[in-house]
Amino acid sequence: MFGYDEVLRGVRFAFTDRFGGASTAPYGELNLGSAVGADADAVVENYRRLAAEFGVRPEAIVRVSQVHGRDVHVVRPGDELPLRPMPTADALVTTRDDVVLCVRAADCLPVLLTGDGVIGAAHSGRKGMYVGVVPATVEAMRELGASRITAVLGPSACGNCYEVPAEMRAEVAERVPASYAETSWGTPSIDVAAGVRAQLAELGVEVVDATACTIESENLYSYRREGPVSGRLAGLVKLPAA
């Protein structure tokens, strides 16, 4: 169920793999995408199993409708769960210890953060890195009182595999130079994790590297490798109960 599951400074961080769920082919097993279509019932069951692992109700796994932007949704004390309607954003922050923040991906980079009783989760693909969703998440956390922040970077398409047109690489690298990369076969690529790592370094954020390449590993979901039938993995973060 978890390819990475660690407690750092009392905060639990986890990234799922594709095992231990109820989804069947072609989505098997732990698809955490939207609960629509042929796999809808299985996705609901998969979130129930995740919630049990974290010791919370299924509605306490808080998600957003991800659109590759930089908006950050703050989950505030007193907000009713589940959030209705689901907010449109690509990051979440909270000071609540009764929720699990969740972002989903299948080649984009999930980033989980903690600092001084505040947690955050961001979905940063190429577009999210370009518009600065992770820096926006750090800013939102600092507005809630976080100072010493640690970020954990999860699985995503690596620079050796994430091939893009040369013009796209040049445009992205003009804003985020550290993202400039080349595939293992010598064509232009983008290294999103390297770009986000550089953004975090500029902000003085400590980074824990839990990356793995989604394209290379069949234990993970990859839209680039599997196409429209790819499921979604999740990055999950929770504060310890008071």
LINZISUL-V860991 format. One record per residue. N is the residue number from 1. RES is the residue in one letter. SS is DSSP state (hx for helix, st for strand, lp for the rest). D_CENTER is the distance of its C-alpha to the mean C-alpha in Angstrom with 2 decimals. Layout:
N	RES	SS	D_CENTER
N	RES	SS	D_CENTER
//
This chain:
1	M	lp	15.70
2	F	st	13.68
3	G	st	13.48
4	Y	st	12.69
5	D	st	13.92
6	E	st	15.41
7	V	st	16.96
8	L	st	17.16
9	R	lp	19.63
10	G	lp	19.71
11	V	st	16.03
12	R	st	14.29
13	F	st	10.98
14	A	st	10.00
15	F	st	8.21
16	T	st	10.28
17	D	lp	12.64
18	R	lp	14.90
19	F	lp	17.72
20	G	lp	19.27
21	G	lp	18.82
22	A	lp	21.35
23	S	lp	20.44
24	T	lp	23.14
25	A	lp	23.58
26	P	lp	22.16
27	Y	lp	18.91
28	G	lp	19.76
29	E	lp	18.78
30	L	lp	15.54
31	N	lp	14.31
32	L	lp	11.85
33	G	lp	12.35
34	S	lp	14.71
35	A	lp	17.79
36	V	lp	20.23
37	G	hx	22.54
38	A	hx	23.91
39	D	hx	21.07
40	A	hx	20.79
41	D	hx	22.63
42	A	hx	20.81
43	V	hx	17.36
44	V	hx	18.92
45	E	hx	20.28
46	N	hx	17.05
47	Y	hx	15.54
48	R	hx	18.92
49	R	hx	18.70
50	L	hx	15.35
51	A	hx	16.99
52	A	hx	20.02
53	E	hx	18.25
54	F	hx	17.09
55	G	lp	20.48
56	V	lp	19.59
57	R	lp	20.62
58	P	hx	18.40
59	E	hx	18.42
60	A	hx	16.97
61	I	st	13.48
62	V	st	12.56
63	R	lp	10.64
64	V	lp	11.22
65	S	st	12.53
66	Q	lp	10.29
67	V	lp	12.76
68	H	lp	11.53
69	G	lp	13.18
70	R	lp	13.12
71	D	lp	14.10
72	V	st	12.98
73	H	st	14.14
74	V	st	15.96
75	V	st	16.53
76	R	lp	20.10
77	P	lp	22.63
78	G	lp	24.61
79	D	lp	22.15
80	E	lp	22.97
81	L	lp	20.53
82	P	lp	19.25
83	L	lp	18.64
84	R	lp	21.04
85	P	lp	20.55
86	M	lp	16.79
87	P	lp	15.88
88	T	st	14.91
89	A	lp	12.24
90	D	lp	8.84
91	A	st	8.42
92	L	st	10.19
93	V	st	12.59
94	T	st	15.40
95	T	lp	18.33
96	R	lp	18.77
97	D	lp	19.01
98	D	lp	19.40
99	V	lp	15.93
100	V	st	12.58
101	L	st	9.63
102	C	st	7.14
103	V	st	4.34
104	R	st	5.33
105	A	st	5.96
106	A	lp	9.29
107	D	lp	9.80
108	C	lp	7.44
109	L	st	5.60
110	P	st	2.22
111	V	st	4.87
112	L	st	6.78
113	L	st	10.31
114	T	st	13.77
115	G	st	17.23
116	D	lp	20.53
117	G	lp	19.59
118	V	st	16.63
119	I	st	12.94
120	G	st	9.94
121	A	st	6.24
122	A	st	5.23
123	H	st	4.33
124	S	st	6.94
125	G	lp	9.16
126	R	hx	12.83
127	K	hx	13.69
128	G	hx	11.08
129	M	hx	12.21
130	Y	hx	15.72
131	V	hx	15.79
132	G	lp	14.15
133	V	hx	11.21
134	V	hx	10.37
135	P	hx	14.15
136	A	hx	14.38
137	T	hx	12.05
138	V	hx	14.29
139	E	hx	17.28
140	A	hx	16.50
141	M	hx	16.15
142	R	hx	19.41
143	E	hx	21.07
144	L	lp	20.52
145	G	lp	22.17
146	A	lp	19.71
147	S	lp	21.42
148	R	lp	20.45
149	I	lp	16.66
150	T	st	14.73
151	A	st	11.24
152	V	st	9.72
153	L	st	8.20
154	G	lp	6.98
155	P	lp	8.45
156	S	st	9.07
157	A	lp	12.46
158	C	lp	14.68
159	G	lp	17.40
160	N	lp	20.05
161	C	lp	18.93
162	Y	lp	17.26
163	E	st	20.65
164	V	lp	21.29
165	P	lp	24.62
166	A	hx	26.24
167	E	hx	26.42
168	M	hx	22.68
169	R	hx	22.13
170	A	hx	24.87
171	E	hx	23.56
172	V	hx	20.06
173	A	hx	21.68
174	E	hx	24.16
175	R	hx	21.55
176	V	lp	19.29
177	P	hx	21.87
178	A	hx	19.84
179	S	hx	17.88
180	Y	st	21.25
181	A	st	21.49
182	E	st	23.58
183	T	lp	23.02
184	S	lp	24.91
185	W	lp	27.48
186	G	lp	28.11
187	T	lp	26.54
188	P	st	24.37
189	S	st	20.62
190	I	st	17.66
191	D	lp	15.69
192	V	hx	12.44
193	A	hx	11.62
194	A	hx	15.22
195	G	hx	15.06
196	V	hx	12.25
197	R	hx	14.14
198	A	hx	17.23
199	Q	hx	15.97
200	L	hx	15.15
201	A	hx	18.53
202	E	hx	20.31
203	L	lp	19.10
204	G	lp	20.22
205	V	lp	16.95
206	E	st	17.10
207	V	st	14.54
208	V	st	14.01
209	D	st	13.32
210	A	lp	11.79
211	T	lp	11.24
212	A	lp	12.84
213	C	st	13.72
214	T	lp	12.63
215	I	lp	15.84
216	E	lp	18.04
217	S	lp	17.03
218	E	lp	18.26
219	N	lp	16.56
220	L	lp	13.23
221	Y	lp	12.77
222	S	lp	13.47
223	Y	hx	14.63
224	R	hx	16.75
225	R	hx	18.50
226	E	hx	18.84
227	G	hx	19.03
228	P	hx	18.98
229	V	hx	19.26
230	S	lp	15.93
231	G	lp	13.96
232	R	lp	10.22
233	L	st	8.38
234	A	st	6.14
235	G	st	4.62
236	L	st	7.67
237	V	st	9.88
238	K	st	13.55
239	L	lp	16.59
240	P	lp	19.77
241	A	lp	22.34
242	A	lp	25.13
//
